Amino acid sequence: MRYEEIGDRIEVIAVFPVGGRLKPLKFKWKQRVYKIERVISSRKERTGQVDQQVYVVLGESGDVYEVGQFVDSNQWMLLRIGLDG
C-alpha cells in the first residue's frame, strides 16, 4: 500500500474508557464524516519539541487513514491516506 500525504486539520470524536487508551471513533474532513471501524495501530512520534500520537485506522469504507493528535494542543490532523495499488 502506498500513502498520499494530506496534512489537513480535522475534528475527531474519541472515547477514553476508564483504564484504557484513547480511541478515535470518527473524524470530519472537508465537511464529510468518516466512521472508524477499528484502530490498526498507534505510535508516539516526536518532532523537535512537539509530541504527537499517531493512529492508523480503518474506515468503514475499507480505506486506511493516519490521523495524528498533537498532545500539547489536542489538535488533530489527517496525515495520510492509504491508497491501493
mmCIF file of the C-alpha atoms, coordinates in Angstrom:
data_MODEL
# 
_entry.id   MODEL 
# 
loop_
_atom_site.group_PDB 
_atom_site.id 
_atom_site.type_symbol 
_atom_site.label_atom_id 
_atom_site.label_alt_id 
_atom_site.label_comp_id 
_atom_site.label_asym_id 
_atom_site.label_entity_id 
_atom_site.label_seq_id 
_atom_site.pdbx_PDB_ins_code 
_atom_site.Cartn_x 
_atom_site.Cartn_y 
_atom_site.Cartn_z 
_atom_site.occupancy 
_atom_site.B_iso_or_equiv 
_atom_site.pdbx_formal_charge 
_atom_site.auth_seq_id 
_atom_site.auth_comp_id 
_atom_site.auth_asym_id 
_atom_site.auth_atom_id 
_atom_site.pdbx_PDB_model_num 
ATOM 1  C CA . MET A 1 1  ? 0.000   0.000  0.000  1.00 0.00 ? 1  MET A CA 1 
ATOM 2  C CA . ARG A 1 2  ? 1.233   3.489  -0.770 1.00 0.00 ? 2  ARG A CA 1 
ATOM 3  C CA . TYR A 1 3  ? 0.172   6.649  1.020  1.00 0.00 ? 3  TYR A CA 1 
ATOM 4  C CA . GLU A 1 4  ? -0.839  10.124 -0.093 1.00 0.00 ? 4  GLU A CA 1 
ATOM 5  C CA . GLU A 1 5  ? 0.330   12.880 2.245  1.00 0.00 ? 5  GLU A CA 1 
ATOM 6  C CA . ILE A 1 6  ? -2.523  15.170 3.362  1.00 0.00 ? 6  ILE A CA 1 
ATOM 7  C CA . GLY A 1 7  ? -1.656  17.311 6.413  1.00 0.00 ? 7  GLY A CA 1 
ATOM 8  C CA . ASP A 1 8  ? -5.131  18.865 6.906  1.00 0.00 ? 8  ASP A CA 1 
ATOM 9  C CA . ARG A 1 9  ? -6.691  19.701 10.257 1.00 0.00 ? 9  ARG A CA 1 
ATOM 10 C CA . ILE A 1 10 ? -9.653  17.541 11.214 1.00 0.00 ? 10 ILE A CA 1 
ATOM 11 C CA . GLU A 1 11 ? -12.209 17.250 14.000 1.00 0.00 ? 11 GLU A CA 1 
ATOM 12 C CA . VAL A 1 12 ? -12.238 13.940 15.881 1.00 0.00 ? 12 VAL A CA 1 
ATOM 13 C CA . ILE A 1 13 ? -14.710 12.239 18.184 1.00 0.00 ? 13 ILE A CA 1 
ATOM 14 C CA . ALA A 1 14 ? -12.973 9.798  20.502 1.00 0.00 ? 14 ALA A CA 1 
ATOM 15 C CA . VAL A 1 15 ? -13.567 7.896  23.728 1.00 0.00 ? 15 VAL A CA 1 
ATOM 16 C CA . PHE A 1 16 ? -11.225 7.438  26.630 1.00 0.00 ? 16 PHE A CA 1 
ATOM 17 C CA . PRO A 1 17 ? -12.503 4.405  28.557 1.00 0.00 ? 17 PRO A CA 1 
ATOM 18 C CA . VAL A 1 18 ? -11.643 4.139  32.247 1.00 0.00 ? 18 VAL A CA 1 
ATOM 19 C CA . GLY A 1 19 ? -8.309  2.353  32.498 1.00 0.00 ? 19 GLY A CA 1 
ATOM 20 C CA . GLY A 1 20 ? -7.972  2.313  28.725 1.00 0.00 ? 20 GLY A CA 1 
ATOM 21 C CA . ARG A 1 21 ? -6.355  4.267  25.933 1.00 0.00 ? 21 ARG A CA 1 
ATOM 22 C CA . LEU A 1 22 ? -7.885  6.970  23.799 1.00 0.00 ? 22 LEU A CA 1 
ATOM 23 C CA . LYS A 1 23 ? -9.756  5.514  20.838 1.00 0.00 ? 23 LYS A CA 1 
ATOM 24 C CA . PRO A 1 24 ? -10.832 7.673  17.868 1.00 0.00 ? 24 PRO A CA 1 
ATOM 25 C CA . LEU A 1 25 ? -14.356 6.797  16.642 1.00 0.00 ? 25 LEU A CA 1 
ATOM 26 C CA . LYS A 1 26 ? -14.866 9.162  13.694 1.00 0.00 ? 26 LYS A CA 1 
ATOM 27 C CA . PHE A 1 27 ? -13.422 12.254 12.096 1.00 0.00 ? 27 PHE A CA 1 
ATOM 28 C CA . LYS A 1 28 ? -14.643 15.129 9.964  1.00 0.00 ? 28 LYS A CA 1 
ATOM 29 C CA . TRP A 1 29 ? -12.610 16.187 6.936  1.00 0.00 ? 29 TRP A CA 1 
ATOM 30 C CA . LYS A 1 30 ? -13.768 18.574 4.208  1.00 0.00 ? 30 LYS A CA 1 
ATOM 31 C CA . GLN A 1 31 ? -17.349 18.645 5.533  1.00 0.00 ? 31 GLN A CA 1 
ATOM 32 C CA . ARG A 1 32 ? -17.644 14.835 5.452  1.00 0.00 ? 32 ARG A CA 1 
ATOM 33 C CA . VAL A 1 33 ? -17.726 12.481 8.450  1.00 0.00 ? 33 VAL A CA 1 
ATOM 34 C CA . TYR A 1 34 ? -15.654 9.278  8.285  1.00 0.00 ? 34 TYR A CA 1 
ATOM 35 C CA . LYS A 1 35 ? -16.525 6.466  10.689 1.00 0.00 ? 35 LYS A CA 1 
ATOM 36 C CA . ILE A 1 36 ? -13.589 4.475  12.065 1.00 0.00 ? 36 ILE A CA 1 
ATOM 37 C CA . GLU A 1 37 ? -14.169 0.728  12.198 1.00 0.00 ? 37 GLU A CA 1 
ATOM 38 C CA . ARG A 1 38 ? -11.011 -0.052 14.155 1.00 0.00 ? 38 ARG A CA 1 
ATOM 39 C CA . VAL A 1 39 ? -7.616  1.209  15.181 1.00 0.00 ? 39 VAL A CA 1 
ATOM 40 C CA . ILE A 1 40 ? -4.970  -0.859 13.387 1.00 0.00 ? 40 ILE A CA 1 
ATOM 41 C CA . SER A 1 41 ? -2.018  0.556  15.311 1.00 0.00 ? 41 SER A CA 1 
ATOM 42 C CA . SER A 1 42 ? -0.811  3.582  17.223 1.00 0.00 ? 42 SER A CA 1 
ATOM 43 C CA . ARG A 1 43 ? 2.564   5.093  17.973 1.00 0.00 ? 43 ARG A CA 1 
ATOM 44 C CA . LYS A 1 44 ? 4.127   8.167  19.540 1.00 0.00 ? 44 LYS A CA 1 
ATOM 45 C CA . GLU A 1 45 ? 6.293   10.478 17.464 1.00 0.00 ? 45 GLU A CA 1 
ATOM 46 C CA . ARG A 1 46 ? 8.370   13.462 18.468 1.00 0.00 ? 46 ARG A CA 1 
ATOM 47 C CA . THR A 1 47 ? 9.295   16.184 16.004 1.00 0.00 ? 47 THR A CA 1 
ATOM 48 C CA . GLY A 1 48 ? 11.522  18.759 17.674 1.00 0.00 ? 48 GLY A CA 1 
ATOM 49 C CA . GLN A 1 49 ? 9.608   19.852 20.771 1.00 0.00 ? 49 GLN A CA 1 
ATOM 50 C CA . VAL A 1 50 ? 6.242   18.503 19.572 1.00 0.00 ? 50 VAL A CA 1 
ATOM 51 C CA . ASP A 1 51 ? 4.809   15.167 20.725 1.00 0.00 ? 51 ASP A CA 1 
ATOM 52 C CA . GLN A 1 52 ? 2.221   13.516 18.528 1.00 0.00 ? 52 GLN A CA 1 
ATOM 53 C CA . GLN A 1 53 ? 0.155   10.362 18.927 1.00 0.00 ? 53 GLN A CA 1 
ATOM 54 C CA . VAL A 1 54 ? -0.426  8.783  15.511 1.00 0.00 ? 54 VAL A CA 1 
ATOM 55 C CA . TYR A 1 55 ? -3.245  6.320  14.842 1.00 0.00 ? 55 TYR A CA 1 
ATOM 56 C CA . VAL A 1 56 ? -3.506  4.126  11.771 1.00 0.00 ? 56 VAL A CA 1 
ATOM 57 C CA . VAL A 1 57 ? -7.216  3.475  11.388 1.00 0.00 ? 57 VAL A CA 1 
ATOM 58 C CA . LEU A 1 58 ? -9.532  1.514  9.120  1.00 0.00 ? 58 LEU A CA 1 
ATOM 59 C CA . GLY A 1 59 ? -12.543 3.452  7.857  1.00 0.00 ? 59 GLY A CA 1 
ATOM 60 C CA . GLU A 1 60 ? -15.936 1.840  7.304  1.00 0.00 ? 60 GLU A CA 1 
ATOM 61 C CA . SER A 1 61 ? -15.331 2.126  3.539  1.00 0.00 ? 61 SER A CA 1 
ATOM 62 C CA . GLY A 1 62 ? -12.210 -0.061 3.863  1.00 0.00 ? 62 GLY A CA 1 
ATOM 63 C CA . ASP A 1 63 ? -9.817  2.865  3.393  1.00 0.00 ? 63 ASP A CA 1 
ATOM 64 C CA . VAL A 1 64 ? -6.826  3.302  5.710  1.00 0.00 ? 64 VAL A CA 1 
ATOM 65 C CA . TYR A 1 65 ? -6.019  6.666  7.282  1.00 0.00 ? 65 TYR A CA 1 
ATOM 66 C CA . GLU A 1 66 ? -3.274  8.024  9.526  1.00 0.00 ? 66 GLU A CA 1 
ATOM 67 C CA . VAL A 1 67 ? -4.581  10.605 11.981 1.00 0.00 ? 67 VAL A CA 1 
ATOM 68 C CA . GLY A 1 68 ? -2.392  12.441 14.447 1.00 0.00 ? 68 GLY A CA 1 
ATOM 69 C CA . GLN A 1 69 ? -3.122  14.164 17.734 1.00 0.00 ? 69 GLN A CA 1 
ATOM 70 C CA . PHE A 1 70 ? -0.726  16.863 18.904 1.00 0.00 ? 70 PHE A CA 1 
ATOM 71 C CA . VAL A 1 71 ? -0.508  16.098 22.611 1.00 0.00 ? 71 VAL A CA 1 
ATOM 72 C CA . ASP A 1 72 ? 0.096   19.649 23.908 1.00 0.00 ? 72 ASP A CA 1 
ATOM 73 C CA . SER A 1 73 ? -2.641  21.396 21.901 1.00 0.00 ? 73 SER A CA 1 
ATOM 74 C CA . ASN A 1 74 ? -5.075  18.496 21.381 1.00 0.00 ? 74 ASN A CA 1 
ATOM 75 C CA . GLN A 1 75 ? -5.243  19.457 17.676 1.00 0.00 ? 75 GLN A CA 1 
ATOM 76 C CA . TRP A 1 76 ? -5.870  16.637 15.206 1.00 0.00 ? 76 TRP A CA 1 
ATOM 77 C CA . MET A 1 77 ? -4.631  16.234 11.634 1.00 0.00 ? 77 MET A CA 1 
ATOM 78 C CA . LEU A 1 78 ? -5.291  13.824 8.806  1.00 0.00 ? 78 LEU A CA 1 
ATOM 79 C CA . LEU A 1 79 ? -1.702  12.948 7.998  1.00 0.00 ? 79 LEU A CA 1 
ATOM 80 C CA . ARG A 1 80 ? -2.001  10.406 5.186  1.00 0.00 ? 80 ARG A CA 1 
ATOM 81 C CA . ILE A 1 81 ? -4.499  8.268  3.282  1.00 0.00 ? 81 ILE A CA 1 
ATOM 82 C CA . GLY A 1 82 ? -3.644  4.718  2.238  1.00 0.00 ? 82 GLY A CA 1 
ATOM 83 C CA . LEU A 1 83 ? -4.055  4.013  -1.465 1.00 0.00 ? 83 LEU A CA 1 
ATOM 84 C CA . ASP A 1 84 ? -4.291  0.565  -3.035 1.00 0.00 ? 84 ASP A CA 1 
ATOM 85 C CA . GLY A 1 85 ? -2.007  -0.270 -5.922 1.00 0.00 ? 85 GLY A CA 1 
# 
